[in-house]
Amino acid sequence: MKIIGIIPARFASSRFPGKPLVDMLGQTMIERVYYQVKKSKRLHKIVVATDDQRIFDHIVSFGGNAVITREDHPSGTDRCFEALQKQNEKFDFAINIQGDEPFIDPAQIDLLCASITMQTELATLIQKIATREQLHSAGEAKVVVNHQGDAIYFSRSPIPFVQKAEPKDWLNQTTFYRHVGLYAYRSDILEKITKLAPSLLEKAESLEQLRWIENGFKIKTVETEMEESICIDTPEDLQRALVILRQQETGR
């Protein structure tokens, strides 16, 4: 089974324009992501999918693989599919890896890769929710799964709703899961889902994966206990990440 890791990286960002090229103690953010992903033992190739020539040239400058994709893709999923189409070789699966997580654990990528078979359509990681802040945050996508481990629904609301307990006590009543934003797509399924129109549930929750569920595709979930990666969405996130980097380098 051949698996390609695709890292979407746009230059434009409403909250942090140009963030893939921001300096992080001598390396750009996208460079740090790339080298973390390279530590994976299960990916056969890594490519950055970008809409910007500056990012493309930068990736090539340190020996990485990159492709230029259209600017008007509505999601990273669509950008991944174009990048996959532009490869000169065939891959069974593509892994969508966030380009703004410089601390991503390659073991998480390998865990997801190890879970898939040729019968898998889509797969992603989930993690048990440990705090009330996570449970009630609209920024955290929650997920419920069936007995086969397939996702039934994703929501920004706490799900399931615990009828006979106060919200502050819900974590003591049942198990809640949060979504970890790493996707595996079987190549033929990736092509199919990019042709789907946005769905009602997707529009309501602003969660793309609901479109796939509404159209009957199965999303396999794999539980991880690994530490959560830090996503850099704002300049403030960057400053927090730099503090961690300095601590890591000091502790070497």
Buried (B, 14 or more C-beta within 10 A) or exposed (E): EEBBBBBBBBBEEEEBEBBBBBEBEEBBBBBBBBBBBEEBEBBBBBBBBBBBEEBBEBBEEEEBBBBBBEEEBEBBBBBBBBBBEEBEEEBBBBBBBBBBBBBBBBEBBBBBBEBBEEEBBBBBBBBEBEEBEBBBBEEBBBBBBEEEBBBEBBBBEBBBEBEEEEEEEBBEEEEBBBBBBBBBBBBEBBEBBBEBEEBEBBEEBEBBBBBBBBEEBBBBBBBBEEEBBBBBBEEEBBEEBBEEBEEEEEEE
